[in-house]
Amino acid sequence: MLVFIDESGIHKKIEHSTFVLVYIETENYGEIEKQIQEVENKLKINYFHWAKMVWKVKEKFMDAVLGLDFKAKIAVIENPINPAQELERVLTHMIVERNIRNIYIDGKKPKWYERRIKKILRDKGISVKKLRTVKSSQFPGIRLADMVAGLSRYYFDKKNLAKISTYYQRLQKKIIVMIE
């Protein structure tokens, strides 16, 4: 199993923040990676990033990838937050599996962020060698986690609910844990 971690809105003073863990079974990852890259090619984008995409691109991307085989764990927290405390609190409850092959975290993170995650992994008996911070352009799984984080935050912030609700309902079928 591969785990991709992304968050959205942790810098904000209002509304919500989301921490998302996207779980993909190891056997399925190659196919999911290929399908995400095909969608991005069709959309004529280098790689998907929620904050940088216009709504039409987001819609087409969500239409395609919400049909893929993955599971998501989402924590939604009301802002303002202390990212370090919340990260430790939610990941303690969200990372419970034993068969994790690798964990990928989106973006260059500060040392404290990586140390907190490594501590959580050590406490759970998971090798910290499995943890890597990566750029979203490197791994389609990270881009999938970014889409889930952005969609979830928009839904809880009630932004464009008329447009977002249908996609969030599709996502809800893939959510295995939700912390609010």
PLY file of the C-alpha trace (Angstrom):
ply
format ascii 1.0
element vertex 180
property float x
property float y
property float z
element edge 179
property int vertex1
property int vertex2
end_header
0.00 0.00 0.00
1.19 3.49 -0.85
0.09 6.56 1.13
0.10 10.09 -0.26
-0.32 13.00 2.18
-1.44 16.50 1.30
-3.08 19.32 3.21
-5.05 22.36 2.21
-5.74 25.63 4.01
-3.43 25.20 7.01
-2.12 28.73 6.48
-5.57 30.35 6.65
-7.03 32.30 9.57
-10.68 31.42 8.78
-12.77 28.59 7.36
-11.29 25.05 7.35
-8.05 23.17 6.91
-7.89 19.64 5.58
-5.32 16.91 6.06
-5.74 14.13 3.51
-4.19 10.69 3.30
-4.87 8.90 0.01
-4.34 5.15 0.16
-3.62 3.21 -3.02
-3.07 -0.52 -3.06
0.41 -1.22 -4.40
-0.79 -3.46 -7.25
-3.13 -0.73 -8.54
-0.70 2.19 -8.40
0.83 1.69 -11.84
-2.60 1.75 -13.47
-3.78 4.77 -11.44
-0.57 6.63 -12.25
-1.03 5.91 -15.96
-4.68 7.01 -15.95
-3.96 10.28 -14.13
-1.19 11.10 -16.59
-3.54 10.33 -19.51
-6.16 12.70 -18.08
-3.53 15.42 -17.66
-2.37 14.90 -21.26
-5.96 15.17 -22.53
-6.39 18.37 -20.54
-3.09 19.67 -21.95
-1.63 20.42 -18.52
1.79 19.45 -17.17
0.30 18.27 -13.89
-2.82 18.94 -11.86
-2.69 21.31 -8.89
-6.00 22.34 -7.29
-5.06 25.94 -6.48
-3.67 26.64 -9.95
-6.47 25.16 -12.08
-9.54 26.90 -13.48
-12.91 25.37 -12.65
-13.44 23.64 -16.04
-10.13 21.79 -15.69
-10.95 20.83 -12.08
-14.30 19.41 -13.23
-12.80 17.31 -16.01
-10.03 16.07 -13.75
-12.48 15.14 -10.96
-14.82 13.41 -13.42
-11.99 11.17 -14.54
-10.14 10.42 -11.31
-13.08 9.96 -8.94
-13.73 6.71 -10.80
-10.28 5.32 -9.93
-9.66 2.69 -7.25
-8.37 4.47 -4.14
-9.41 5.16 -0.56
-9.05 8.43 1.32
-8.85 9.46 4.94
-9.72 13.07 5.62
-9.42 15.27 8.67
-11.27 18.60 8.53
-10.32 21.15 11.17
-11.74 24.60 11.71
-9.18 27.40 11.41
-7.16 28.95 12.91
-5.00 25.97 13.83
-1.52 25.14 15.01
-0.38 22.95 12.07
2.18 21.02 14.14
-0.30 20.06 16.88
-3.09 19.21 14.45
-0.82 17.17 12.20
0.28 15.02 15.12
-3.25 14.70 16.50
-4.91 13.63 13.25
-2.15 11.43 11.85
-2.05 9.45 15.08
-5.63 8.41 14.37
-5.35 8.15 10.60
-2.22 6.03 10.09
-3.22 2.68 11.52
-2.32 0.21 8.75
0.67 -2.08 8.93
1.13 -2.92 5.24
2.37 0.51 4.16
5.16 0.30 1.59
5.89 4.03 1.27
4.51 7.36 2.45
4.88 10.39 0.19
4.29 13.93 1.47
3.58 16.79 -0.89
6.15 19.54 -1.11
9.24 20.62 0.71
8.29 20.71 4.36
10.04 22.24 7.34
12.14 19.92 9.48
9.59 20.01 12.33
6.91 18.64 9.96
9.04 15.68 8.91
10.16 15.05 12.52
6.54 14.95 13.72
5.54 12.45 11.05
8.61 10.31 11.74
7.76 10.30 15.46
4.21 9.16 14.71
5.53 6.41 12.43
8.09 5.22 15.01
5.40 5.16 17.72
3.33 2.93 15.45
6.26 0.65 14.61
6.50 1.78 10.97
9.96 2.32 9.48
10.73 6.01 8.96
12.74 5.05 5.87
9.37 4.72 4.14
8.77 8.49 4.37
9.65 10.82 1.46
8.80 14.44 0.70
8.23 14.89 -3.03
7.12 17.51 -5.54
3.59 17.15 -6.84
4.95 17.01 -10.38
6.81 13.78 -9.49
3.93 11.55 -8.38
0.37 11.33 -9.73
-0.67 9.98 -6.32
0.27 13.32 -4.74
-1.83 15.11 -7.35
-4.74 12.84 -6.47
-4.29 13.72 -2.77
-4.16 17.41 -3.72
-7.48 17.09 -5.56
-9.09 15.31 -2.59
-7.76 17.95 -0.15
-8.92 20.86 -2.29
-12.35 19.37 -3.00
-12.90 18.56 0.69
-11.89 22.01 1.87
-14.11 23.72 -0.69
-17.02 21.52 0.38
-16.63 22.32 4.09
-16.01 26.01 3.38
-19.23 25.95 1.32
-17.50 27.41 -1.75
-19.39 26.79 -5.00
-21.57 24.19 -3.26
-23.84 23.87 -6.28
-20.85 22.68 -8.32
-18.86 20.92 -5.60
-21.60 18.80 -3.99
-21.90 16.25 -6.80
-18.16 15.63 -6.80
-17.97 15.47 -3.02
-20.78 12.88 -2.96
-18.73 10.72 -5.32
-15.67 11.21 -3.11
-17.61 10.22 0.03
-17.87 6.66 -1.32
-14.07 6.45 -1.12
-13.67 7.96 2.35
-12.84 5.37 5.00
-12.19 7.71 7.94
-13.26 11.25 8.49
-12.24 13.35 11.48
-13.89 16.72 12.12
0 1
1 2
2 3
3 4
4 5
5 6
6 7
7 8
8 9
9 10
10 11
11 12
12 13
13 14
14 15
15 16
16 17
17 18
18 19
19 20
20 21
21 22
22 23
23 24
24 25
25 26
26 27
27 28
28 29
29 30
30 31
31 32
32 33
33 34
34 35
35 36
36 37
37 38
38 39
39 40
40 41
41 42
42 43
43 44
44 45
45 46
46 47
47 48
48 49
49 50
50 51
51 52
52 53
53 54
54 55
55 56
56 57
57 58
58 59
59 60
60 61
61 62
62 63
63 64
64 65
65 66
66 67
67 68
68 69
69 70
70 71
71 72
72 73
73 74
74 75
75 76
76 77
77 78
78 79
79 80
80 81
81 82
82 83
83 84
84 85
85 86
86 87
87 88
88 89
89 90
90 91
91 92
92 93
93 94
94 95
95 96
96 97
97 98
98 99
99 100
100 101
101 102
102 103
103 104
104 105
105 106
106 107
107 108
108 109
109 110
110 111
111 112
112 113
113 114
114 115
115 116
116 117
117 118
118 119
119 120
120 121
121 122
122 123
123 124
124 125
125 126
126 127
127 128
128 129
129 130
130 131
131 132
132 133
133 134
134 135
135 136
136 137
137 138
138 139
139 140
140 141
141 142
142 143
143 144
144 145
145 146
146 147
147 148
148 149
149 150
150 151
151 152
152 153
153 154
154 155
155 156
156 157
157 158
158 159
159 160
160 161
161 162
162 163
163 164
164 165
165 166
166 167
167 168
168 169
169 170
170 171
171 172
172 173
173 174
174 175
175 176
176 177
177 178
178 179
